[in-house]
Amino acid sequence: MDSAPEPRPRSPAANFRLLFTGQSVSLFGTAITMVALPAVAVLSLHATTFEVALISAAAYVPYAVLGLIVGVYIDLWNRRTTLIWSDAARVVIFGSIPVLWVLGLLQIWYLIAAALLAGVFDLSFNAAFQAYFQEITPPADLTRGNAWLQGSESVALLGGPGVGGVLIQAIGAAFTISADAASYVISVASILAIRGRRAAIPDQRGARNRPRLRSQIAEGWRYLTRDRLLRTWLWAVAHYNLCDAARQALLVLFLLRVVRVAPAFVGLLLAVSGVGALLGAAMARPLVDRLGIGPTMTLALVIGPGAGLLIPFTYPGARLSLFVVASLVLGMAEAVLKIAGVSYRQATVPERMLGRVVATNRTLTWGPTPLGAVLAGVLGQLAGVRPALFIIAILTAAVPLWVLIWPVWSIRSPAATKPDAPVPGAS
């Protein structure tokens, strides 16, 4: 008997709609957990400032420890399968938290472990996602597709924290996390429904015929550090993420305990960055078309960190507006920077090594974030939450110095760039 014929591929537009839907729902769930996970620690388990910071730090440890290795294997594994299993694992991780809370077994150490494990699968999903997105998207649609995805992330940041705050007040923080688990189920279903043309299958003929792990990592590293724009983006974003992780580790604690904001209103305040990100997603392509990719990224790197200086001046009453303005501008700048940088990378990096370059970039840009969160915990414990935020804001304001070291203002389009000499010490 003949085997059943393989289903016909869907159109690129149909595949994108499926991927976009699943990712949008998943991002919304993640935005809810962004509020709910530290809220479980603060409101339900009465965690200290340092313990809350450790939860934030744990989520990024895998990027520092496993990022380079995962990047190599992402280029060897089936990317669609990697996405599905990464989502399925996160269903189990986040679904277990409300169960343990009901049984009276939930403890701080488990929240730290859950954040750590979820970070492993976040890493594998994110490294595979950009390469898979490139596989199913025509080159001419990359910037527009990235803008849509960033817009979706912006909507999630806009609505997710607010919904999370309301749910925390209505059903409790632990049960609110189950919304994130459900969102990953929907993401799995959407990816399973995608039917694209089969991408070239990586060489799987055995270890003897594959380049060594070290040489594959080195190849991705060399490409990333020899491109002037990617190199500048790399170190500026690493600096920014270090400071951002420190700030994020303290924000929920700051608003709940220092500014004395109600849990539901905390979610609304955190959602403001989503409004900014939505505006940034809408502005990114027109800015790149008008100014060029280098000037657009430079502008974002200057404006966003500068606005962050307003956050420590937040107090109850009218001065809550300072938090709103800072979050709005930070969200806008982050979205513009991300869309411009990701689109440039997808347009210039060869497909065969995109997984390695993405994972190497994430290792170096997200790897410092655990240190940022731990630094925030130490500063918050020793000096207090508000003074710690002052120090973090000053460090963030130094991010634009990277565009003085390696100027990218003259780079108008991917076609205008050629890898220049490697930086000293690059392998």
Order of alpha helices (4+ residues) and beta strands (2+ residues): alpha-alpha-alpha-alpha-alpha-alpha-alpha-alpha-alpha-alpha-alpha-alpha-alpha-alpha-alpha-alpha-alpha
